[in-house]
Amino acid sequence: MDVNVVLSYIAFFALAGLTLLSALAVVTLRNLLRSALALVVTFIGVAGLYLLLQAEFIAAVQVLLYVGAVTVLILFAIMLT
């Protein structure tokens, strides 16, 4: 097996594990601020999975829209209530 294939498998399982664990943290954490920060990690993990699929534009849009805009909106809503 080629070294690049093994490294891509390792990167995939690391990103998938990170995404799943942080998504589980979003659902189970009781503090809304920590849950929103775990949501940021989930979005970044999904963007990393898009990068592994060589969809760089979708990964960039994922980071800009979801991590940048939606998460900031959620954090402002949490802070103002």
ABEGO torsion letter per residue (X at the ends): XBAAAAAAAAAAAAAAAAAAAAAAAAAABABAAAAAAAAAAAAAAAAAAAAAAGBAAAAAAAAAAAAAAAAAAAAAAAAAX
